[in-house]
Every structure is written in C-alpha cells, then in structure tokens.
Amino acid sequence: MREITLTISKKDYTVRLDDDFAEALERDISNLLGGKTNFEVKDLLFAFMKKCQDQYENDKRMNNMVNHLSKTLNV
C-alpha cells in the first residue's frame, strides 16, 4: 500500500492505494493534467471526462471485437 496526497483547491487529500494502482493513477494524472500537482475542481472534471471517454471508446472496441468473433465462430 502506498499513500498519495492530492491537493485540490488548496486542500490536501491523502489516500492509500494499492502500489500498482497508485503508480497508474500518478501516471494518468501526469498525462491528463500535464504534470500539475495542485488541482482545481475543473481540472479533475476534465480528467474524469477524458477517462470516461476513453472507457466508452474501449467498450465500443471490445463490443465490436466480441461481435466479430461471434460471427466468425458462428456462436
């Protein structure tokens, strides 16, 4: 377990996360928010919307692959 502190609107929030997830979260925050360490609510809203869009696109791709496999295998 690892602790990460996020500063949101000048207030610190410390969370304990599984090591792998903590690493992934830090990487995502860095990629989505340009390496910022202090966030405003609008920054987090932007990051949330981007992750939702990514998930939506991944779901669409997965469904297309499943449909393609089902047709190919005649299932």
Residue pairs with C-beta under 8 A, 6 or more apart in sequence:
1 16
1 17
1 18
1 19
2 16
2 17
2 18
2 19
2 22
3 14
3 15
3 16
3 17
4 14
4 15
4 17
4 22
4 25
4 26
5 12
5 13
5 14
5 15
6 12
6 13
6 14
6 15
6 29
6 39
7 13
7 37
7 38
7 39
8 38
8 39
8 40
8 41
8 44
9 39
9 40
9 41
10 38
17 25
28 47
28 51
29 36
29 47
32 46
32 47
32 50
32 51
33 39
33 43
33 46
33 47
36 43
69 75
